Amino acid sequence: MNLFKSLLLLFVAVTLSYADGKGLAKSLGLNPSSKAIKQWEMVFEKDSKMAKYGIDKLSDSDKEALKKYLTAHAADSDHPAAAGI
């Protein structure tokens, strides 16, 4: 039983430390295709705009991962996110 608990704890720690942009966007209720690339970039330029979406509470590395995901799948990107995916 101890081995199971240790493995579970390790899995949770690894999963949380490697949160990707898609997971972060989903947890914040953000849809990348709801804005154009420039609009997402503007969100990350001001603390007040980041606070509106809850982005201000993320670590710098999570903010960067989220910004990369949101701009890569924005409405005017080459690969916009489809609703529900």
C-alpha positions in Angstrom: 0.0 0.0 0.0 2.9 2.4 0.7 4.3 1.8 -2.8 0.9 2.7 -4.3 0.7 5.9 -2.3 4.2 6.9 -3.3 3.5 6.3 -6.9 0.3 8.2 -6.8 2.0 11.1 -5.1 4.8 11.1 -7.7 2.2 11.0 -10.5 0.3 14.0 -9.1 3.5 16.0 -8.5 4.7 15.4 -12.1 1.3 16.2 -13.6 1.1 19.5 -11.7 4.6 20.6 -12.5 4.1 20.0 -16.2 0.8 21.8 -16.7 0.4 22.6 -20.3 -1.2 25.6 -21.9 -4.3 23.7 -22.9 -4.9 22.4 -19.4 -4.4 25.9 -18.0 -6.7 27.4 -20.5 -9.4 24.8 -19.7 -9.0 25.3 -15.9 -9.5 29.1 -16.3 -12.4 28.7 -18.8 -10.5 30.4 -21.6 -11.3 29.6 -25.3 -8.3 30.4 -27.5 -10.4 31.1 -30.5 -12.5 33.7 -28.7 -9.8 36.3 -29.5 -7.3 37.1 -32.2 -3.5 36.7 -31.6 -3.0 40.4 -31.0 -5.9 40.5 -28.5 -4.4 37.7 -26.5 -1.0 39.4 -26.5 -2.7 42.5 -25.2 -4.2 40.5 -22.3 -0.7 39.5 -21.2 0.6 43.1 -21.4 -1.4 44.4 -18.4 -1.8 43.1 -14.9 -5.4 44.3 -14.8 -6.3 42.3 -17.9 -4.6 39.2 -16.6 -6.4 39.6 -13.3 -9.8 39.7 -15.2 -9.1 36.1 -16.4 -7.3 34.8 -13.3 -4.0 34.6 -15.2 -2.2 36.9 -12.7 -2.2 34.1 -10.1 -0.1 31.7 -12.3 3.6 31.3 -12.1 5.7 32.9 -14.8 6.3 29.6 -16.6 2.6 28.8 -16.5 1.8 32.3 -17.9 4.3 31.7 -20.7 2.8 28.2 -21.5 -0.7 29.6 -21.5 0.2 32.6 -23.7 1.9 30.3 -26.2 -1.2 28.0 -26.3 -3.7 30.9 -26.6 -1.9 32.6 -29.4 -1.1 29.4 -31.3 -4.8 28.5 -31.3 -6.3 32.0 -31.5 -9.1 32.8 -34.0 -6.8 34.1 -36.6 -4.0 31.5 -36.2 -3.1 28.7 -38.5 -4.6 26.2 -36.1 -7.6 27.8 -34.3 -9.1 25.8 -31.5 -12.5 24.2 -32.3 -15.2 24.6 -29.8 -15.5 21.7 -27.4 -12.0 20.3 -28.1 
